[in-house]
Amino acid sequence: IFTKSWEKKNFLQQLEEIGVKSLPIVTITAAFGGLVFGLQIYIAFTRYVGHGSEAYSGPIISLGLAKELIPVFVGLMLAGRVGSSMAAEIGTMKITEQIDALFSLGADPNRFLVVPRTLACIIILPMLTLYGDFIGILSGFFYNIVLMGVNRHVYITNTLAYFEMWDVTSGLVKAVFFGVIIAIVGCWQGLSTEAGAEGVGKATTRAAVISSVLILIFNFFLSKFLPGSVG
């Protein structure tokens, strides 16, 4: 895809910016998301099923995190951090006429600006989601087993028996769509920036808001039409 050294360098920079620099916020979000979801499922089982039934909550916690919460959490966090950053960076380039300079040099701004960011998001979002799944599920395990003293053997056995690989895969499929949304909206808002610092600020805000809303909308339809189980 990238035939020139500067194109490859630009792509690698985007991988670092979107992926490596997002690890801290994904770690914190997934950890506390897993803890609070584990807490609420524990309360629900205790209240509505009965004391001692919490040991059977493992598959529900893992499924809910992997299929729904972690992909959405990661998508929303990156919409705010990465999508807005793309809009601000490209918007600044536009109002300072750097994009016009690319045209004058015979370079395609879409190939230089949009393609590397979109591909990087498509690659990185599933990877961050998978990492978030691990952190979130581990946090749910920690809350129930370590803090609340749930039966470890029953919890782990049921999780391994009923938690399917497709539960993880469907979340990764969502992450690909979310990555495309974040990159396209961020670049679109950046390229549509109006003159002045105020225009950059508005583009940054619109990128974060539009991306977040689209992620929530797409999450519903993907949850609706992706099969609940395979096999």
C-alpha positions as CSV (number, residue, x, y, z in Angstrom):
1,I,0.0,0.0,0.0
2,F,2.8,2.4,1.0
3,T,5.5,2.6,-1.7
4,K,7.6,5.5,-0.4
5,S,9.6,5.6,2.8
6,W,7.9,8.7,4.1
7,E,4.5,7.1,3.6
8,K,5.6,4.1,5.7
9,K,7.0,6.4,8.4
10,N,3.8,8.3,8.5
11,F,1.8,5.1,9.0
12,L,4.1,3.9,11.8
13,Q,3.7,7.2,13.5
14,Q,0.0,6.8,13.4
15,L,0.2,3.3,14.9
16,E,2.2,4.7,17.8
17,E,0.0,7.7,18.3
18,I,-3.3,5.7,18.2
19,G,-2.1,2.5,19.8
20,V,0.8,2.9,22.2
21,K,-0.2,6.3,23.6
22,S,-3.8,5.0,24.2
23,L,-2.7,2.1,26.4
24,P,-2.9,4.0,29.7
25,I,-6.5,5.3,29.2
26,V,-7.6,1.9,27.8
27,T,-6.1,0.1,30.8
28,I,-7.8,2.4,33.4
29,T,-11.2,2.3,31.5
30,A,-11.2,-1.5,31.1
31,A,-10.1,-2.1,34.7
32,F,-12.7,0.0,36.3
33,G,-15.3,-1.0,33.7
34,G,-14.7,-4.6,34.7
35,L,-14.8,-3.9,38.4
36,V,-18.1,-2.0,38.3
37,F,-19.7,-4.5,36.0
38,G,-18.6,-7.4,38.2
39,L,-20.0,-5.4,41.2
40,Q,-23.4,-5.0,39.6
41,I,-23.7,-8.6,38.4
42,Y,-22.7,-9.7,41.9
43,I,-25.4,-7.6,43.4
44,A,-28.0,-8.8,40.8
45,F,-27.3,-12.5,41.5
46,T,-27.4,-12.0,45.3
47,R,-30.6,-10.0,45.2
48,Y,-32.6,-11.9,42.5
49,V,-31.2,-15.5,42.5
50,G,-29.9,-16.0,46.0
51,H,-26.7,-15.9,48.0
52,G,-24.1,-18.3,46.7
53,S,-25.3,-18.0,43.1
54,E,-22.7,-15.4,42.4
55,A,-20.2,-18.1,41.5
56,Y,-22.2,-18.7,38.3
57,S,-21.9,-15.1,37.1
58,G,-18.5,-15.6,35.4
59,P,-19.9,-16.2,31.8
60,I,-22.2,-13.3,32.0
61,I,-19.5,-10.9,33.2
62,S,-17.1,-12.1,30.5
63,L,-19.7,-12.0,27.7
64,G,-21.0,-8.6,28.6
65,L,-17.6,-7.1,28.7
66,A,-16.2,-8.7,25.6
67,K,-19.3,-8.3,23.3
68,E,-20.6,-4.9,24.5
69,L,-18.9,-2.9,27.2
70,I,-15.2,-3.1,26.3
71,P,-15.6,-2.4,22.5
72,V,-17.8,0.6,23.2
73,F,-15.6,1.9,26.1
74,V,-12.5,1.7,23.9
75,G,-14.3,3.2,21.0
76,L,-15.6,6.2,23.0
77,M,-12.2,6.8,24.7
78,L,-10.5,6.8,21.3
79,A,-13.2,9.0,19.8
80,G,-12.3,11.6,22.4
81,R,-8.6,11.2,22.3
82,V,-7.7,10.2,18.8
83,G,-10.7,11.5,16.7
84,S,-10.5,14.9,18.1
85,S,-6.7,14.9,17.7
86,M,-7.0,14.0,14.1
87,A,-9.5,16.8,13.5
88,A,-7.3,19.3,15.3
89,E,-4.1,18.3,13.5
90,I,-5.6,18.2,10.0
91,G,-7.7,21.3,10.7
92,T,-4.5,23.2,11.7
93,M,-2.8,22.0,8.5
94,K,-5.7,23.3,6.5
95,I,-5.9,26.8,8.0
96,T,-2.1,27.2,7.7
97,E,-2.4,26.2,4.0
98,Q,-0.2,23.1,4.5
99,I,-2.7,21.0,2.6
100,D,-2.5,23.4,-0.3
101,A,1.2,22.9,-0.2
102,L,0.7,19.2,-0.5
103,F,-1.3,19.8,-3.7
104,S,1.3,22.0,-5.1
105,L,3.9,19.3,-4.5
106,G,1.8,16.8,-6.4
107,A,0.9,14.8,-3.3
108,D,-2.5,13.5,-2.6
109,P,-3.7,14.7,0.8
110,N,-6.1,11.8,1.1
111,R,-3.3,9.3,0.6
112,F,-1.0,11.3,3.0
113,L,-3.5,12.2,5.7
114,V,-6.6,10.0,5.6
115,V,-5.3,6.5,4.5
116,P,-2.6,6.1,7.1
117,R,-4.9,7.1,9.9
118,T,-7.8,4.9,8.7
119,L,-5.6,1.9,8.4
120,A,-4.0,2.5,11.7
121,C,-7.4,2.7,13.4
122,I,-8.6,-0.5,11.7
123,I,-5.5,-2.3,13.0
124,I,-5.2,-0.8,16.4
125,L,-8.9,-0.7,17.6
126,P,-9.3,-4.5,17.7
127,M,-5.9,-4.9,19.4
128,L,-6.8,-2.4,22.1
129,T,-10.2,-4.0,22.5
130,L,-8.6,-7.5,22.9
131,Y,-6.3,-6.0,25.5
132,G,-9.2,-4.3,27.2
133,D,-11.1,-7.6,27.2
134,F,-8.3,-9.2,29.1
135,I,-8.0,-6.4,31.6
136,G,-11.8,-6.1,32.1
137,I,-12.4,-9.8,32.6
138,L,-9.5,-10.1,35.0
139,S,-10.9,-7.2,36.9
140,G,-14.3,-8.8,37.1
141,F,-12.6,-12.0,38.3
142,F,-10.7,-10.0,40.9
143,Y,-13.8,-8.3,42.3
144,N,-15.8,-11.5,42.6
145,I,-13.1,-14.0,43.7
146,V,-10.6,-11.9,45.7
147,L,-12.8,-9.2,47.1
148,M,-16.1,-11.0,47.6
149,G,-14.9,-14.6,48.1
150,V,-17.0,-16.2,45.4
151,N,-16.2,-19.9,44.8
152,R,-13.2,-19.8,42.5
153,H,-13.6,-23.3,41.0
154,V,-17.3,-22.8,40.1
155,Y,-16.7,-19.3,38.7
156,I,-13.8,-20.4,36.5
157,T,-15.3,-23.7,35.4
158,N,-18.6,-22.0,34.3
159,T,-16.7,-19.2,32.5
160,L,-14.6,-21.7,30.5
161,A,-17.7,-23.8,29.7
162,Y,-20.0,-21.1,28.5
163,F,-17.9,-18.2,27.4
164,E,-17.2,-18.7,23.6
165,M,-14.5,-17.4,21.3
166,W,-17.2,-15.8,19.2
167,D,-18.1,-13.6,22.1
168,V,-14.6,-12.1,21.8
169,T,-14.6,-12.1,18.0
170,S,-17.9,-10.3,17.7
171,G,-16.4,-7.5,19.9
172,L,-13.4,-7.3,17.6
173,V,-15.7,-7.0,14.6
174,K,-17.3,-4.1,16.2
175,A,-13.9,-2.5,17.0
176,V,-13.1,-2.6,13.2
177,F,-16.3,-0.6,12.5
178,F,-15.6,1.8,15.3
179,G,-12.0,2.4,14.0
180,V,-13.3,3.3,10.6
181,I,-15.8,5.7,12.2
182,I,-13.2,7.4,14.3
183,A,-10.8,7.9,11.5
184,I,-13.3,9.0,8.8
185,V,-15.1,11.4,11.0
186,G,-11.9,12.9,12.5
187,C,-10.3,13.4,9.0
188,W,-13.6,14.7,7.6
189,Q,-14.0,17.3,10.3
190,G,-10.3,18.3,9.9
191,L,-10.6,18.7,6.2
192,S,-13.8,20.7,6.6
193,T,-12.4,23.1,9.2
194,E,-13.2,26.7,8.6
195,A,-10.6,29.5,8.9
196,G,-9.3,30.5,12.3
197,A,-8.6,28.9,15.7
198,E,-12.4,28.9,16.5
199,G,-12.9,26.7,13.4
200,V,-10.3,24.2,14.7
201,G,-12.0,24.1,18.1
202,K,-15.4,23.5,16.6
203,A,-14.1,20.7,14.3
204,T,-12.4,19.0,17.2
205,T,-15.6,19.1,19.3
206,R,-17.7,17.9,16.3
207,A,-15.3,15.0,15.6
208,A,-15.6,13.7,19.2
209,V,-19.3,14.1,19.5
210,I,-20.3,12.7,16.0
211,S,-17.9,9.7,16.4
212,S,-19.3,8.9,19.9
213,V,-22.9,9.1,18.7
214,L,-22.2,6.9,15.6
215,I,-20.4,4.4,17.8
216,L,-23.4,4.0,20.0
217,I,-25.8,3.7,17.0
218,F,-23.6,1.2,15.1
219,N,-23.1,-0.8,18.3
220,F,-26.9,-1.4,18.6
221,F,-27.2,-2.5,15.0
222,L,-24.1,-4.7,15.1
223,S,-25.4,-6.3,18.3
224,K,-28.7,-6.9,16.6
225,F,-27.4,-8.5,13.4
226,L,-24.3,-10.3,14.4
227,P,-25.1,-13.9,15.4
228,G,-25.3,-14.5,19.2
229,S,-23.3,-17.7,18.9
230,V,-21.4,-19.7,16.3
231,G,-21.4,-23.4,16.2
